[in-house]
């Protein structure tokens, strides 16, 4: 079955990330995802786009962040691509919930960042990262109705 596909392209500005999130949520809902699942996918895409802007482009506007969304009968695939600084692929290999281990009664122990990839890996069924010929792509897959 040929997928239904849509591509969103935004400038590398954090204020544009919410636009992508809303559209991804609508696309998930249109694909029949339950509300919670659509919100989970939205969270993952927003995190991946934010990482692209913050880490690949160092918060510099004027660059493109591309979000490719494909809906199949049994899964959806979302790719977030940029042409900025590549991510260290070892970050995807790290195991364990280390960024979630902190004392909730001690505000100083709560990490300010570093949980995004852990959240994405927990929610999505699979994640993959490639960097070829100056284009970096972070791909996430989610089974529908799982």
C-alpha positions, 0 to 999 in steps of 0.5 A: 500500500502506498503511504499518504505523505506530507512534508512540512518545512520550517525555519530554524526558529524555536517559535515555529516548532509549535506549528509543526506540533499542531500539524503532526497532531492533526495528521495523527488524528486524521490517520485514526490515532487515539488522542493520547497516541497523537499527543505522544507522537506530537511530543516526540516530533516537537522534541526532535525538531527542537533538538535539530534547532538547538543542537544542529543549528545552535539556535541560529535562524535561517536554516531549514528543518524538514519534517516528512510524515508518512502514514501506512495502514499499520504504522506512521513514519516521521523523519526530521531532517536538517543540514546542521551539525550532525548528532553523535549516533552514540546518543541513540545507543545509550541504554537505561533511564539514567536521565530519569533518575533523580530525587523529586524532593530535591529540586537541585537534583532534577536535570534541566535537559537530556531527557528528550531522546529517552522520551522519544525512545520510550514512546516510539517503536523505533528510532534511527539516525543517519547523516549522509552528504551533509543531510542529517535525518532522525527517523521515528516509527510508531505502530498504529493501534498497538 
